[in-house]
Amino acid sequence: MAVENFADNPQIQKHRWWILVAICLFTFMATLDGSIVNIALPVISRDLVIPMNQAEWVVSIYLIVICALLLLFGKLGDTRGKIRIFKMGSVLFTVGSLLCGFRLGLGFLLVARAIQAVGAAMTMATNSGIITEVFPFNERGRALGMIGSFVALGSIAGPGVGGLILAHLNWGYIFWINVPIGIGAFLLGQKILPKDITVSQQPIDKAGATLFAVMMVALFAGVFIGQEVGFTQPLILGLFGLALVATGFFVRLELRIDHPILALHLFENRRFAISILCAFLIFVANFFFNVIAPFYLENARHLPANYAGYALMTFPIVQVVVAPIAGAVSDRIGPELLTFVGLVLISISQVGYMLANLATPLWVFMFFIGLVGLGNGIFMAPNNSIVMGSVARKDLGVAGGVNALAREMGMIVGISVATTVLFSAMSHYAGHKVTAYLPAHPEIFIAGMRVAFMVSLAICLVASVITGWRVFQRRPKSAA
């Protein structure tokens, strides 16, 4: 069935910025809830009388469920309607947030978090596809830039927002804050979101969706549990083996069927594949910063938590301002060169972090925090435009799902690798195993931080080289 081009509809054109507001609100809340809980874990642990390692599953289950379901909901968006899936997700996310706030034990909280994560996956998988359909080409970069801004704001604002809530209210309110915002965004969406035209009634690749979910759950359960018990335990090796086997069967199945859950042919498109890879790498690098910067500011430099939070907010504030401007510029001059410039700035910021020590003026460190926000703002919106603009309309949902999956996987991998590298390097310099900050030896943390940001710099340079190669490959073709 032919698809209505929403951007050609005058009524939808009139409401397109309100549509963007509704989608950005849910995008912000969904990403915020991946990070806001971290600061509340000690409080949850005490209140529910559970050990800290069990409390950490409140964060882990949210991320695992999202990663397992993004592709499924991206495909459902393409076949059953993106706006329909988005609306259902907004309701589930709001209901899950309400349930999470009731302090009825760990089991109830984990089930509620899983419900919340299902809703978040539904909105994350469809938001970019809706914007790509609703906005005309000459405004699409700016609109996608706004989504990128709210993703960044939600990803890094969690500890600051959570700390403010916990200073005055119990931990249930870090979830309940979503409820009035969710209801308001849902009512706004009911009024202004257009009705879907069913794209097709293709059968859903249930076997592929199941294999992909098994792959994600086994992989990330292995990562999270392995960080607690060690990666050489039989259980962890078994989970990684299961993930590897599921991956093999998944790829084989997707290459053989007519309507796969993941259209692997999309990765034959060099623009799409490079943009997804670079998005993943930059989110890995960003979460090196998210993990290590609070240790540096609060423990090594002895800043109060609220002042450290204000300093860290420089990153998302700069990105929120810059991303829509970068998106608008990319609509005029094309996105490739901007992605390269953004990646170079992010790489420079990693050098600044790597060279920081106990004597570094705080304004210098904050300058590099702002610089990474500037680089991300310049990179994200054009990169999202390339991802969504390089696929056919029928694949927009899958492309949006893959883009969101790269983001979530980058976050998980970044947190895991950053903590592993940081504490391994600190253990090397200390001469014994280190699993926490050593108050009596801040120099050991600084040495570990330097090694961690060297790894982060290497990741950023890989992304920069790949993108730079793409820019210079395209320039001769453009001239021709």
TAQUIFEN-V857476 format. One record per backbone hydrogen bond with DSSP energy under -0.5 kcal/mol. CO is the residue of the C=O (numbers start at 1). NH is the residue of the N-H. If there is no record, write none. Layout:
BEGIN
co->CO nh->NH
co->CO nh->NH
END
This chain:
BEGIN
co->4 nh->6
co->5 nh->8
co->6 nh->9
co->8 nh->10
co->9 nh->13
co->10 nh->14
co->11 nh->15
co->12 nh->16
co->13 nh->16
co->15 nh->18
co->15 nh->19
co->16 nh->20
co->17 nh->21
co->18 nh->22
co->19 nh->23
co->20 nh->24
co->21 nh->25
co->22 nh->26
co->23 nh->27
co->24 nh->28
co->25 nh->29
co->26 nh->30
co->27 nh->31
co->28 nh->32
co->29 nh->33
co->31 nh->34
co->32 nh->35
co->32 nh->36
co->35 nh->38
co->35 nh->39
co->37 nh->40
co->37 nh->41
co->38 nh->41
co->40 nh->44
co->41 nh->45
co->42 nh->46
co->43 nh->47
co->44 nh->48
co->45 nh->49
co->45 nh->50
co->51 nh->54
co->51 nh->55
co->52 nh->56
co->54 nh->57
co->55 nh->58
co->56 nh->59
co->56 nh->60
co->57 nh->61
co->59 nh->63
co->60 nh->64
co->61 nh->65
co->62 nh->66
co->63 nh->67
co->64 nh->68
co->65 nh->69
co->66 nh->69
co->66 nh->70
co->69 nh->73
co->70 nh->74
co->71 nh->75
co->72 nh->76
co->73 nh->77
co->74 nh->78
co->75 nh->79
co->76 nh->80
co->76 nh->81
co->77 nh->81
co->79 nh->200
co->81 nh->85
co->82 nh->86
co->83 nh->87
co->84 nh->88
co->85 nh->89
co->86 nh->90
co->87 nh->91
co->88 nh->92
co->89 nh->93
co->90 nh->94
co->91 nh->95
co->92 nh->96
co->93 nh->97
co->94 nh->98
co->95 nh->99
co->96 nh->100
co->97 nh->101
co->98 nh->101
co->99 nh->102
co->101 nh->103
co->102 nh->104
co->105 nh->109
co->106 nh->110
co->107 nh->111
co->108 nh->112
co->109 nh->113
co->110 nh->114
co->111 nh->115
co->112 nh->116
co->113 nh->117
co->114 nh->118
co->115 nh->119
co->116 nh->120
co->117 nh->121
co->118 nh->122
co->119 nh->123
co->120 nh->124
co->121 nh->125
co->122 nh->126
co->123 nh->127
co->124 nh->128
co->126 nh->130
co->127 nh->131
co->128 nh->132
co->129 nh->133
co->130 nh->134
co->131 nh->135
co->133 nh->7
co->136 nh->139
co->136 nh->140
co->137 nh->140
co->137 nh->141
co->139 nh->143
co->140 nh->144
co->141 nh->145
co->142 nh->146
co->143 nh->147
co->144 nh->148
co->145 nh->149
co->146 nh->150
co->147 nh->151
co->148 nh->152
co->149 nh->153
co->150 nh->154
co->151 nh->155
co->152 nh->156
co->153 nh->157
co->154 nh->158
co->157 nh->161
co->158 nh->162
co->159 nh->163
co->160 nh->164
co->161 nh->165
co->162 nh->166
co->163 nh->167
co->165 nh->168
co->165 nh->169
co->170 nh->173
co->171 nh->174
co->172 nh->175
co->172 nh->176
co->173 nh->177
co->175 nh->178
co->176 nh->179
co->176 nh->180
co->177 nh->181
co->178 nh->182
co->179 nh->183
co->180 nh->184
co->181 nh->185
co->182 nh->186
co->183 nh->187
co->184 nh->188
co->185 nh->189
co->186 nh->190
co->187 nh->191
co->188 nh->192
co->189 nh->193
co->196 nh->198
co->204 nh->206
co->205 nh->209
co->206 nh->210
co->207 nh->211
co->208 nh->212
co->209 nh->213
co->210 nh->214
co->211 nh->215
co->212 nh->216
co->213 nh->217
co->214 nh->218
co->215 nh->219
co->216 nh->220
co->217 nh->221
co->218 nh->222
co->219 nh->223
co->220 nh->224
co->221 nh->225
co->222 nh->226
co->223 nh->227
co->224 nh->228
co->225 nh->228
co->225 nh->229
co->226 nh->230
co->230 nh->233
co->233 nh->237
co->234 nh->238
co->235 nh->239
co->236 nh->240
co->237 nh->241
co->238 nh->242
co->239 nh->243
co->240 nh->244
co->241 nh->245
co->242 nh->246
co->243 nh->247
co->244 nh->248
co->245 nh->249
co->246 nh->250
co->247 nh->251
co->248 nh->252
co->249 nh->253
co->250 nh->254
co->251 nh->255
co->252 nh->256
co->253 nh->256
co->253 nh->257
co->262 nh->264
co->263 nh->266
co->264 nh->267
co->265 nh->268
co->266 nh->269
co->268 nh->270
co->269 nh->273
co->270 nh->274
co->271 nh->275
co->272 nh->276
co->273 nh->277
co->274 nh->278
co->275 nh->279
co->276 nh->280
co->277 nh->281
co->278 nh->282
co->279 nh->283
co->280 nh->284
co->281 nh->285
co->282 nh->286
co->283 nh->287
co->284 nh->288
co->285 nh->288
co->285 nh->289
co->286 nh->290
co->287 nh->291
co->288 nh->292
co->289 nh->293
co->290 nh->294
co->291 nh->295
co->292 nh->296
co->293 nh->297
co->294 nh->298
co->294 nh->299
co->295 nh->299
co->295 nh->300
co->296 nh->301
co->297 nh->303
co->304 nh->308
co->305 nh->309
co->306 nh->310
co->307 nh->311
co->308 nh->312
co->309 nh->313
co->311 nh->314
co->312 nh->315
co->312 nh->316
co->313 nh->317
co->314 nh->318
co->315 nh->319
co->316 nh->320
co->317 nh->321
co->318 nh->322
co->319 nh->323
co->320 nh->324
co->321 nh->325
co->322 nh->326
co->323 nh->327
co->324 nh->328
co->325 nh->329
co->326 nh->330
co->327 nh->142
co->327 nh->331
co->328 nh->332
co->329 nh->332
co->329 nh->333
co->330 nh->334
co->335 nh->339
co->336 nh->340
co->337 nh->341
co->338 nh->342
co->339 nh->343
co->340 nh->344
co->341 nh->345
co->342 nh->346
co->343 nh->347
co->344 nh->348
co->345 nh->349
co->346 nh->350
co->347 nh->351
co->348 nh->352
co->349 nh->353
co->350 nh->354
co->351 nh->355
co->352 nh->356
co->353 nh->356
co->357 nh->360
co->361 nh->364
co->361 nh->365
co->362 nh->366
co->363 nh->367
co->364 nh->368
co->365 nh->369
co->366 nh->370
co->367 nh->371
co->368 nh->372
co->369 nh->373
co->370 nh->374
co->371 nh->375
co->372 nh->376
co->373 nh->377
co->374 nh->378
co->375 nh->379
co->376 nh->380
co->377 nh->381
co->378 nh->382
co->379 nh->383
co->380 nh->384
co->381 nh->385
co->382 nh->386
co->383 nh->387
co->384 nh->388
co->385 nh->389
co->386 nh->390
co->387 nh->390
co->392 nh->395
co->393 nh->396
co->395 nh->399
co->396 nh->400
co->397 nh->401
co->398 nh->402
co->399 nh->403
co->400 nh->404
co->401 nh->405
co->402 nh->406
co->403 nh->407
co->404 nh->408
co->405 nh->409
co->406 nh->410
co->407 nh->411
co->408 nh->412
co->409 nh->413
co->410 nh->414
co->411 nh->415
co->412 nh->416
co->413 nh->417
co->414 nh->418
co->415 nh->419
co->416 nh->420
co->417 nh->421
co->418 nh->422
co->419 nh->423
co->420 nh->424
co->421 nh->425
co->422 nh->426
co->423 nh->427
co->424 nh->428
co->425 nh->429
co->426 nh->430
co->427 nh->431
co->427 nh->432
co->437 nh->439
co->438 nh->441
co->441 nh->444
co->441 nh->445
co->442 nh->446
co->443 nh->447
co->444 nh->448
co->445 nh->449
co->446 nh->450
co->447 nh->451
co->448 nh->452
co->449 nh->453
co->450 nh->454
co->451 nh->455
co->452 nh->456
co->453 nh->457
co->454 nh->458
co->455 nh->459
co->456 nh->460
co->457 nh->461
co->458 nh->462
co->459 nh->463
co->460 nh->464
co->461 nh->465
co->462 nh->466
co->463 nh->467
co->464 nh->468
co->465 nh->469
co->466 nh->470
co->467 nh->471
co->468 nh->472
co->469 nh->473
co->470 nh->474
co->471 nh->475
co->472 nh->476
co->473 nh->477
co->474 nh->478
co->475 nh->479
co->476 nh->480
END
